[in-house]
Amino acid sequence: MDAYIYIQVEPGKISPVMTRLATTPGVRKAVTVVGEWDVLALLEGPDLAQIANSILAGIHAIEGIVRTNTALVVPADRVGLAGWGGTSSPVPIPNVCFVHIKAQVGAAAGLVERMADFQDVSGVAVLSGEYDLLVCVAQPWEVASGVILEQIHALPGVEATTTLVSVNYEEPDEDRDQFSAWN
């Protein structure tokens, strides 16, 4: 079973939070993102109880985390996609866009099937929670924005979207002296 956890982090605490997430049981991968959240993580476990334990005992214990939101991945057969060999659940990686789609009632399975044909879509997951689908557009924002606006928004059944843009964050060097200028 998989779940995505969205994490808001205290200002200045991204690096220590990401370091701790890398060693937290159940966390398969995490990436820093720009948007409503600061980190998107993919958790895995044999069942909901184990995923919940990873979140409550592991992730919530990390200093610097302000709040979280969990979206469980719905198995493909629950939405009529049994045996379907389409794209897999998106893995959080840097320099891609994660598009959250609010679908019209009954439209999720059809949207998953149509997006499997999109060249720039590398993964789709059906989710529980506020959004129905999580789609990875495997392009940097400058390219992905066109895919989102021209292809994804044009699909019948899409009601609304929000996007998280993943970044390859590195802590800035604080070697500046008092005479350094911002050039």
Secondary structure, DSSP 8 states (H G I E B T S, - for coil): -EEEEEEEE-TT-HHHHHHHHTTSTTEEEEEEEESS-SEEEEEE-SSHHHHHHIIIIIITTSTTEEEEEEEEB--GGGGT-TT----B-----SS-EEEEEEE-TT-HHHHHHHHTT-TTEEEEEEBSSS-SEEEEE-S-HHHHHHHIIIIITTSTTEEEEEEEEEE----------TT----
